[in-house]
């Protein structure tokens, strides 16, 4: 797909950032609500196979991670919406 559209970097920046967030979470020991690597991946696999099976990759991974963090209370829906609005405004500027 990268060659078809003339993209030099086949890994989109959002995927690189998502991988970095997942790596940071995997190493985090800052709270009991933060899932470990195996727990996060198992939960992600379940969500990808059920609720988010119709979303494309890597968006489905991102939504699954957000779902897990919201359910665990690591980030609230309002805070996530505010951060997304800030990012959207920056991208559209």
C-alpha positions in Angstrom: 0.0 0.0 0.0 2.9 2.4 0.8 4.3 1.9 -2.7 0.9 2.4 -4.3 0.5 5.8 -2.7 4.1 6.9 -2.9 4.7 6.8 0.9 8.3 6.6 2.0 7.6 5.6 5.5 5.1 2.6 5.6 4.6 2.9 9.3 2.3 5.8 10.1 3.4 8.1 13.0 0.3 7.2 14.9 1.3 3.5 14.8 4.7 4.4 16.1 3.2 6.4 18.9 0.7 3.7 19.8 3.6 1.2 20.0 5.4 3.5 22.3 2.4 3.9 24.6 1.9 0.2 24.7 5.6 -0.3 25.5 5.4 2.3 28.3 2.3 0.6 29.7 4.0 -2.8 29.6 6.9 -1.4 31.7 4.7 0.7 34.1 4.5 -0.2 37.7 2.7 3.0 38.8 -0.7 1.6 39.6 -2.8 -1.5 40.0 -5.2 -0.4 37.2 -2.5 -0.5 34.6 -2.6 -3.9 32.8 0.6 -5.8 32.3 1.8 -7.0 28.9 0.0 -10.4 28.9 -3.2 -9.0 30.4 -3.2 -6.0 28.0 -2.6 -8.3 24.9 -5.2 -10.9 26.0 -7.8 -8.1 26.5 -6.8 -6.5 23.2 -7.2 -9.8 21.4 -10.6 -10.4 22.9 -11.8 -6.9 22.0 -10.4 -7.1 18.5 -12.2 -10.4 17.9 -15.5 -9.2 19.2 -16.4 -5.5 19.7 -13.9 -3.9 17.3 -13.6 -6.7 14.6 -14.9 -4.4 11.9 -12.3 -1.6 12.4 -9.1 -1.6 10.3 -5.7 -2.2 11.8 -4.0 -0.3 13.6 -7.1 1.7 14.5 -8.7 -1.3 16.1 -5.6 -1.7 18.4 -5.9 2.0 19.4 -9.6 1.8 20.2 -9.1 -1.4 22.1 -6.4 0.2 24.2 -8.6 3.3 24.9 -11.4 1.0 25.8 -9.3 -0.9 28.3 -7.9 2.3 29.9 -11.3 3.9 30.2 -12.8 0.8 31.8 -10.0 0.6 34.3 -10.3 4.3 35.2 -6.8 5.2 34.0 -8.2 7.9 31.8 -11.8 9.2 31.7 -14.0 9.6 28.7 -14.1 13.4 29.1 -10.3 13.7 29.4 -9.9 11.5 26.3 -12.4 13.6 24.4 -10.6 16.8 25.4 -7.2 15.5 24.3 -8.7 14.3 21.0 -10.3 17.7 20.4 -6.9 19.4 21.0 -5.1 17.1 18.6 -7.9 17.4 16.0 -7.7 21.2 16.2 -3.9 21.1 15.9 -4.1 18.8 12.8 -6.8 21.0 11.1 -4.9 24.3 11.7 
